[in-house]
Amino acid sequence: MALPTLTPEQRAEALKKAAAARTARKELRDAIASGKETIPGVLGRAKTDTIVGKTKVADLLKSLPGYGPAKVSALLEQTGIDASRRAAGLGDRQRQALLDALK
């Protein structure tokens, strides 16, 4: 499928929107890292908040203190969650398995 041709104004608006989304996801990860946000709280609003919903679960977990790529990969494998899964795409069982594994 070919991408639609955008006018320069549409392209500038799309780039601005994408930059705002990246900034919001970065702020979310920083809030998790500092302890202002918790994984259960973030996953609880993944279906309603588009910024949270479009963030990869692996990125959210890597934001936790003490969780690096190896630990996150092992946790995702243990809970049966694909590494590319986004927060809004988690099923109820996957979400519960992840929360249980984090306790």
Order of alpha helices (4+ residues) and beta strands (2+ residues): alpha-alpha-alpha-alpha-alpha-alpha
